[in-house]
Amino acid sequence: MASQINALVGVIITLLIAIFAFKKRQLNENGVISAMFVGIVIFALGGWSWFFLLVSFFVTSSAWSKFKRNQKDALSTEHEKGDIRDAWQVLANSLFATVLAAVHFLQPDAALFAAFAAAVATVTADTWATEIGMLDARAYSVLTGKKAIRGQSGVVSLLGLGASAAASLLIAFLAVAFNAVNNYLAKSGFSDVFYPQFIGDFNFILIVAFAAFIGSLADSVFGATIQARYVCERDGEATERLVHACGSKTKLVHGFAVIDNDSVNFLASVVGGLLAYGLAVAFL
């Protein structure tokens, strides 16, 4: 019964959030559909606290994407996509977390919740690192440590690393806080809607935050090694696009054509989630 109620409420709340995001140009049409699918599934299978953990990623990431937008736009012309998320971007950031919610529903396990929280924290940390780190003039290759051009995939900065750590800790803390509030409400006469959840401790926060930070670093490593990178055939400028902003075709000069930024984001969430799962099994 609780799952049915959560599914119904999840449809309503997810629809409202999706409409708001669409009007604010944070999601396009197919992005809205994907976001609703993910939100409803997680709401129904994981519960309120799981859903709002994912919402925390979306809200904070959208806010940072708007921060000093004009300054960052001048540095991110090579990126394949802009701020308006499409279906692939939504799924890249949330598909693995959705799978974890489904597995946990079938076989509840505290380690799976840690993996879910870390998967969400990883994509949050990566987005914060990108949006905030791009403002740091000192950027370095994640592989060599040598100075690099900020805004490119595979590049990190001290400001970005700090943002990644902060995002990882925030989501880990919220995972504990949301479940604590959920359990309080479940004991206060709302057991048909709020059913008991695992509440992590300080070790849980450390595990999730550490795994997410490593997952975010993995995103940079993937971006520097296997992500496709192109150059414009006319002016030789680096880009992630198949067609450069000037309208000219591009040619692949690095990585694999099938691995784009969305693929890298998905792989990073898997790394963060699986690492948290292993650590949770060992230490929780």
Secondary structure as the mmCIF struct_conf table of DSSP 4:
data_model
#
loop_
_struct_conf.conf_type_id
_struct_conf.id
_struct_conf.beg_label_comp_id
_struct_conf.beg_label_asym_id
_struct_conf.beg_label_seq_id
_struct_conf.end_label_comp_id
_struct_conf.end_label_asym_id
_struct_conf.end_label_seq_id
HELX_RH_AL_P HELX_RH_AL_P1 ALA A 2 LYS A 23
TURN_TY1_P TURN_TY1_P1 LYS A 24 ARG A 25
BEND BEND1 GLN A 26 GLN A 26
STRN STRN1 LEU A 27 LEU A 27
HELX_RH_AL_P HELX_RH_AL_P2 GLU A 29 LEU A 45
TURN_TY1_P TURN_TY1_P2 GLY A 46 GLY A 46
HELX_RH_AL_P HELX_RH_AL_P3 TRP A 48 LYS A 66
TURN_TY1_P TURN_TY1_P3 PHE A 67 LYS A 68
HELX_RH_AL_P HELX_RH_AL_P4 ARG A 69 ASP A 73
TURN_TY1_P TURN_TY1_P4 ALA A 74 LEU A 75
TURN_TY1_P TURN_TY1_P5 THR A 77 GLU A 78
BEND BEND2 GLU A 80 GLU A 80
BEND BEND3 ASP A 83 ILE A 84
STRN STRN2 ARG A 85 ARG A 85
HELX_RH_AL_P HELX_RH_AL_P5 ALA A 87 LEU A 106
BEND BEND4 GLN A 107 GLN A 107
HELX_RH_AL_P HELX_RH_AL_P6 ALA A 110 GLY A 133
TURN_TY1_P TURN_TY1_P6 MET A 134 LEU A 135
BEND BEND5 ALA A 137 ALA A 137
STRN STRN3 ALA A 139 SER A 141
TURN_TY1_P TURN_TY1_P7 VAL A 142 THR A 144
STRN STRN4 LYS A 147 ALA A 148
TURN_TY1_P TURN_TY1_P8 ARG A 150 GLY A 151
BEND BEND6 GLN A 152 GLN A 152
TURN_TY1_P TURN_TY1_P9 SER A 153 GLY A 154
STRN STRN5 VAL A 155 VAL A 156
HELX_RH_AL_P HELX_RH_AL_P7 LEU A 158 ALA A 186
TURN_TY1_P TURN_TY1_P10 LYS A 187 GLY A 189
TURN_TY1_P TURN_TY1_P11 SER A 191 VAL A 193
HELX_RH_AL_P HELX_RH_AL_P8 PHE A 202 THR A 225
TURN_TY1_P TURN_TY1_P12 ILE A 226 ILE A 226
STRN STRN6 GLN A 227 GLN A 227
STRN STRN7 ARG A 229 CYS A 232
TURN_TY1_P TURN_TY1_P13 GLU A 233 ASP A 235
STRN STRN8 ALA A 238 THR A 239
BEND BEND7 GLU A 240 LEU A 242
STRN STRN9 VAL A 243 VAL A 243
TURN_TY1_P TURN_TY1_P14 ALA A 245 CYS A 246
BEND BEND8 GLY A 247 GLY A 247
STRN STRN10 LYS A 249 LYS A 249
STRN STRN11 THR A 250 HIS A 254
BEND BEND9 GLY A 255 GLY A 255
STRN STRN12 PHE A 256 PHE A 256
TURN_TY1_P TURN_TY1_P15 ALA A 257 VAL A 258
HELX_RH_AL_P HELX_RH_AL_P9 ASN A 261 PHE A 283
#
